[in-house]
Amino acid sequence: MKKNIIILLSLFALVSCKRKDTVNGLIQGKVERDEIAVVGKIAGRIKQVKVKEGDFVKQGDTLAILDIPEVDAKKAQAQGAVKSADAQYDMSVRGATVNQLKQLDAKRNALKEQYGFAKKSLSRIQAMVSDSLVPQQQYDEVYAKYQGALAQYTAVEAEIADVKNGVRIEQQTMALGQKDRALGALQEVQTAEKERFIIAPQDMRIETITLKVGELALPGYTLFTGSLKGSVYFRFTVPETSLMAYKKGEEITVSIPYKNNQQLTGVIRNVKQIGAYANIATAYPDYNMQDALYEVSVSPKNSADADDLQTKSTVTINKK
């Protein structure tokens, strides 16, 4: 039993020494890439996914197609409203139809005859009243009929003039407003119809696809995440006591362990304080408890040299 304990302690010491030797004189960091999330604006089921994880896509490429049957129904309604409003506006501008004008002309002719007859009757009875051949009451009755025929004839003349010149300008404006409103509703539906196509906003490599065909995509839900081309950088964590050794704009040599310690030149692009322990990039940060921690971001001097590096893989720099 005692022998086994000694062996275990020896192995623990060996492992501890090996880890210490591995990180001795080095600061470990991580390969990072700027990422972008692609979300949907309207709800729909995934009808087709046109990319796979790892694919490189260009801006404007279609990533997925949503099935949104409600859009088709609303589009039909909007198109019907546009047709109705368009007809109402045309009718207000053009006035009456040919058949309506024929009906009004026939009505005018009939009223004209009635007016002519009433006028003749009034002329005849005026002479008879002067000679006291008919009572005044009878004259008043004929005169009333004459005034009624005149009023009807004047009204139909005004009605014909109105329809020939179109309706009032206020009614035309109202009809035009209804037409614009219907066109706006149709445009809104057409915009929603375009949202069934999930489009790549930038050139990027697809990292994750969150939904499968048939699943429901809700508005604002992330459907794809991708890394931007040429956005590779390296994150290292250093304590406040070592901060002066890492200055913005300074060149630094970065090693890549999984590629047989291949080296490339980087430039320190930013140094900022780390607000949470979870953001620490270095595996074994060597710092005192009272030290603040800072993140050193390093960009490769030639971005093409780092395009093939795996995200979250380990990189190292020499301690200063």
C-alpha positions as CSV (number, residue, x, y, z in Angstrom):
1,M,0.0,0.0,0.0
2,K,2.8,2.4,0.9
3,K,4.6,1.5,-2.3
4,N,1.5,2.4,-4.3
5,I,1.3,5.8,-2.6
6,I,4.9,6.5,-3.4
7,I,4.4,5.6,-7.1
8,L,1.3,7.8,-7.3
9,L,3.2,10.8,-5.7
10,S,6.1,10.2,-8.1
11,L,3.7,10.3,-11.1
12,F,2.0,13.4,-9.9
13,A,5.3,15.2,-9.5
14,L,6.3,14.1,-13.0
15,V,3.1,15.4,-14.5
16,S,3.4,18.7,-12.6
17,C,7.0,19.2,-13.7
18,K,6.0,18.4,-17.3
19,R,3.2,21.0,-17.2
20,K,5.5,23.5,-15.6
21,D,8.1,22.9,-18.3
22,T,5.5,23.1,-21.0
23,V,4.3,26.6,-20.0
24,N,7.6,27.8,-18.6
25,G,8.6,31.0,-20.3
26,L,5.5,31.0,-22.6
27,I,2.1,32.6,-22.5
28,Q,-0.7,30.5,-24.0
29,G,-3.5,32.1,-25.9
30,K,-6.3,31.2,-28.3
31,V,-7.0,31.6,-32.0
32,E,-10.2,33.7,-32.4
33,R,-12.3,34.9,-35.3
34,D,-14.9,37.7,-35.6
35,E,-18.2,36.0,-35.8
36,I,-21.6,37.1,-37.2
37,A,-25.1,35.7,-36.4
38,V,-27.7,35.4,-39.1
39,V,-31.3,35.6,-37.9
40,G,-34.8,35.6,-39.4
41,K,-37.2,38.5,-39.3
42,I,-40.5,36.6,-39.6
43,A,-41.6,33.2,-38.4
44,G,-41.6,30.2,-40.7
45,R,-40.6,26.6,-41.0
46,I,-37.3,25.6,-42.5
47,K,-38.1,24.4,-46.0
48,Q,-34.6,24.0,-47.4
49,V,-31.0,24.5,-46.1
50,K,-28.7,25.3,-48.9
51,V,-25.3,25.2,-47.1
52,K,-23.3,23.0,-44.8
53,E,-21.1,23.7,-41.8
54,G,-17.7,24.6,-43.0
55,D,-18.9,26.1,-46.4
56,F,-17.6,29.5,-47.4
57,V,-20.3,31.7,-48.7
58,K,-20.3,35.2,-50.3
59,Q,-22.5,38.2,-49.5
60,G,-26.0,37.7,-51.0
61,D,-25.8,33.9,-51.2
62,T,-29.0,32.1,-50.1
63,L,-28.4,30.1,-46.9
64,A,-31.9,28.7,-46.3
65,I,-35.5,29.1,-47.5
66,L,-38.5,29.4,-45.1
67,D,-42.0,28.1,-45.7
68,I,-44.5,31.0,-44.8
69,P,-48.0,30.1,-46.1
70,E,-49.5,33.2,-44.4
71,V,-47.6,35.5,-46.7
72,D,-49.3,34.0,-49.8
73,A,-52.7,34.6,-48.3
74,K,-51.9,38.2,-47.3
75,K,-50.4,38.8,-50.8
76,A,-53.7,37.7,-52.4
77,Q,-55.7,40.0,-50.1
78,A,-53.4,42.9,-50.8
79,Q,-53.5,42.4,-54.6
80,G,-57.3,42.4,-54.4
81,A,-57.4,45.6,-52.4
82,V,-55.1,47.2,-55.0
83,K,-57.4,46.3,-57.9
84,S,-60.4,47.6,-56.1
85,A,-58.7,50.9,-55.1
86,D,-57.3,51.3,-58.6
87,A,-60.8,50.9,-60.1
88,Q,-62.3,53.4,-57.6
89,Y,-59.7,56.0,-58.5
90,D,-60.1,55.5,-62.3
91,M,-63.9,55.9,-61.9
92,S,-63.5,59.1,-59.9
93,V,-61.2,60.6,-62.6
94,R,-63.0,59.4,-65.7
95,G,-66.5,60.0,-64.5
96,A,-69.6,58.1,-65.7
97,T,-69.5,55.2,-68.2
98,V,-70.9,55.3,-71.7
99,N,-74.1,53.5,-70.6
100,Q,-74.5,55.8,-67.6
101,L,-74.3,58.8,-70.0
102,K,-76.9,57.2,-72.3
103,Q,-79.3,56.8,-69.4
104,L,-78.7,60.4,-68.3
105,D,-79.3,61.7,-71.8
106,A,-82.6,59.8,-72.1
107,K,-83.6,61.2,-68.7
108,R,-82.7,64.7,-69.9
109,N,-84.8,64.3,-73.1
110,A,-87.8,63.2,-71.2
111,L,-87.5,66.0,-68.7
112,K,-87.0,68.5,-71.5
113,E,-90.2,67.4,-73.1
114,Q,-92.0,67.8,-69.8
115,Y,-90.5,71.2,-69.3
116,G,-91.5,72.3,-72.9
117,F,-95.0,71.1,-72.4
118,A,-95.3,72.9,-69.0
119,K,-94.0,76.1,-70.5
120,K,-96.5,76.0,-73.4
121,S,-99.3,75.3,-70.9
122,L,-98.3,78.2,-68.8
123,S,-98.3,80.5,-71.8
124,R,-101.8,79.4,-72.9
125,I,-103.3,79.8,-69.4
126,Q,-101.8,83.2,-68.9
127,A,-103.9,84.6,-71.8
128,M,-107.0,82.8,-70.4
129,V,-106.5,84.3,-67.0
130,S,-106.1,87.7,-68.5
131,D,-109.5,87.3,-70.2
132,S,-111.0,85.8,-66.9
133,L,-111.8,82.5,-68.7
134,V,-110.2,80.4,-66.0
135,P,-109.9,80.9,-62.2
136,Q,-106.6,82.0,-60.6
137,Q,-106.4,78.6,-58.8
138,Q,-106.0,76.7,-62.1
139,Y,-103.3,79.1,-63.2
140,D,-101.4,78.6,-59.9
141,E,-101.5,74.8,-60.5
142,V,-100.1,75.1,-64.0
143,Y,-97.4,77.4,-62.8
144,A,-96.3,75.0,-60.1
145,K,-96.0,72.2,-62.6
146,Y,-93.9,74.5,-64.8
147,Q,-91.6,75.3,-61.9
148,G,-91.2,71.6,-61.0
149,A,-90.4,70.6,-64.6
150,L,-87.9,73.4,-64.8
151,A,-86.2,72.3,-61.6
152,Q,-85.9,68.7,-62.7
153,Y,-84.6,69.7,-66.1
154,T,-82.0,72.0,-64.5
155,A,-80.9,69.2,-62.1
156,V,-80.3,66.6,-64.8
157,E,-78.3,69.1,-66.8
158,A,-76.1,69.7,-63.8
159,E,-75.8,65.9,-63.2
160,I,-74.6,65.3,-66.8
161,A,-72.1,68.2,-66.6
162,D,-70.8,66.7,-63.3
163,V,-70.2,63.2,-64.6
164,K,-68.6,64.4,-67.8
165,N,-66.1,66.5,-65.8
166,G,-65.5,63.8,-63.2
167,V,-66.3,63.8,-59.5
168,R,-65.2,66.4,-57.0
169,I,-61.5,66.9,-56.5
170,E,-61.9,65.9,-52.8
171,Q,-63.4,62.5,-53.8
172,Q,-60.6,62.0,-56.3
173,T,-58.0,62.7,-53.5
174,M,-59.8,60.3,-51.2
175,A,-59.8,57.6,-53.9
176,L,-56.1,58.2,-54.5
177,G,-55.3,57.9,-50.8
178,Q,-57.1,54.5,-50.7
179,K,-55.1,53.4,-53.7
180,D,-51.8,54.4,-52.1
181,R,-52.8,52.6,-48.9
182,A,-53.5,49.4,-50.8
183,L,-50.2,49.7,-52.7
184,G,-48.4,50.2,-49.4
185,A,-50.0,47.0,-48.0
186,L,-49.0,45.1,-51.1
187,Q,-45.4,46.4,-50.8
188,E,-45.3,45.3,-47.2
189,V,-46.3,41.8,-48.1
190,Q,-43.8,41.7,-50.9
191,T,-41.1,42.7,-48.5
192,A,-42.2,40.0,-46.1
193,E,-42.2,37.5,-49.0
194,K,-38.5,38.3,-49.6
195,E,-37.7,37.5,-46.0
196,R,-38.4,33.8,-46.7
197,F,-34.9,33.7,-48.2
198,I,-32.2,33.8,-45.5
199,I,-29.3,35.7,-47.2
200,A,-25.7,35.9,-46.1
201,P,-25.0,39.5,-45.0
202,Q,-21.2,39.2,-45.6
203,D,-18.5,36.9,-46.9
204,M,-18.1,34.3,-44.2
205,R,-17.5,30.6,-43.3
206,I,-20.5,28.8,-41.9
207,E,-19.6,27.6,-38.3
208,T,-23.0,26.4,-37.0
209,I,-26.5,25.7,-38.3
210,T,-29.0,25.7,-35.5
211,L,-32.1,24.3,-37.1
212,K,-33.0,21.5,-39.4
213,V,-35.6,21.2,-42.2
214,G,-39.1,21.2,-40.8
215,E,-38.2,23.1,-37.6
216,L,-39.8,26.4,-36.7
217,A,-37.7,29.5,-37.0
218,L,-38.9,32.4,-34.8
219,P,-38.2,36.1,-35.4
220,G,-34.8,37.0,-34.0
221,Y,-33.7,33.4,-33.6
222,T,-30.1,32.7,-34.7
223,L,-30.2,30.4,-37.7
224,F,-26.6,30.5,-38.7
225,T,-23.3,31.6,-37.2
226,G,-20.3,32.3,-39.3
227,S,-16.7,33.6,-39.0
228,L,-15.7,36.5,-41.2
229,K,-12.9,36.0,-43.7
230,G,-9.6,37.6,-42.8
231,S,-10.7,38.3,-39.2
232,V,-8.3,35.9,-37.4
233,Y,-6.6,37.3,-34.3
234,F,-5.0,35.9,-31.1
235,R,-6.0,36.5,-27.5
236,F,-3.6,36.3,-24.6
237,T,-4.1,37.1,-20.9
238,V,-1.4,39.0,-19.0
239,P,-1.3,40.4,-15.5
240,E,-1.0,44.1,-14.7
241,T,2.6,43.6,-13.6
242,S,3.6,42.6,-17.1
243,L,1.4,45.1,-18.9
244,M,4.3,47.5,-19.9
245,A,5.9,44.8,-21.9
246,Y,3.0,44.7,-24.4
247,K,2.4,47.9,-26.3
248,K,-0.2,48.6,-29.0
249,G,1.4,48.5,-32.5
250,E,4.3,46.4,-31.4
251,E,5.3,43.3,-33.5
252,I,5.4,40.0,-31.7
253,T,6.2,36.4,-32.7
254,V,3.4,33.9,-32.3
255,S,3.9,30.1,-32.3
256,I,1.4,27.5,-33.2
257,P,2.0,24.2,-31.3
258,Y,-0.4,22.0,-33.3
259,K,1.5,22.9,-36.5
260,N,4.9,21.9,-35.1
261,N,5.4,25.3,-33.5
262,Q,5.1,27.1,-36.8
263,Q,5.8,30.8,-36.2
264,L,4.3,33.9,-37.7
265,T,4.6,37.6,-37.1
266,G,1.7,39.5,-35.4
267,V,1.0,43.0,-34.4
268,I,-0.6,43.9,-31.0
269,R,-3.8,45.6,-32.0
270,N,-5.4,46.2,-28.6
271,V,-4.9,45.9,-24.8
272,K,-8.0,45.9,-22.6
273,Q,-8.9,44.9,-19.1
274,I,-10.7,41.6,-18.6
275,G,-13.9,42.0,-16.5
276,A,-14.6,38.3,-15.9
277,Y,-12.6,35.2,-15.2
278,A,-14.4,33.3,-17.9
279,N,-12.8,35.6,-20.5
280,I,-9.3,34.5,-19.6
281,A,-7.6,33.1,-22.7
282,T,-4.3,31.9,-21.1
283,A,-4.4,28.4,-19.6
284,Y,-2.2,29.1,-16.6
285,P,-2.1,32.8,-16.1
286,D,0.9,33.7,-13.8
287,Y,-0.4,36.5,-11.7
288,N,-0.9,37.6,-8.1
289,M,-4.4,37.7,-6.7
290,Q,-4.3,41.5,-6.4
291,D,-3.3,42.0,-10.0
292,A,-5.8,43.0,-12.6
293,L,-5.9,40.9,-15.8
294,Y,-5.7,42.3,-19.3
295,E,-6.4,40.8,-22.7
296,V,-3.8,41.3,-25.4
297,S,-5.2,41.0,-28.9
298,V,-2.7,40.2,-31.6
299,S,-3.5,40.4,-35.4
300,P,-1.4,38.4,-37.9
301,K,0.7,40.8,-39.9
302,N,-0.3,38.8,-43.0
303,S,-3.8,37.6,-42.6
304,A,-3.5,35.0,-45.3
305,D,-0.9,33.2,-43.2
306,A,-3.6,32.5,-40.5
307,D,-6.6,31.7,-42.6
308,D,-6.2,28.0,-42.2
309,L,-5.8,28.1,-38.4
310,Q,-8.5,26.3,-36.3
311,T,-10.6,28.6,-34.1
312,K,-10.0,28.1,-30.4
313,S,-6.7,26.3,-31.0
314,T,-3.7,27.1,-28.8
315,V,-1.0,29.6,-29.7
316,T,1.9,30.8,-27.6
317,I,4.2,33.9,-27.2
318,N,7.3,34.3,-25.1
319,K,7.0,35.9,-21.8
320,K,8.6,39.3,-21.5
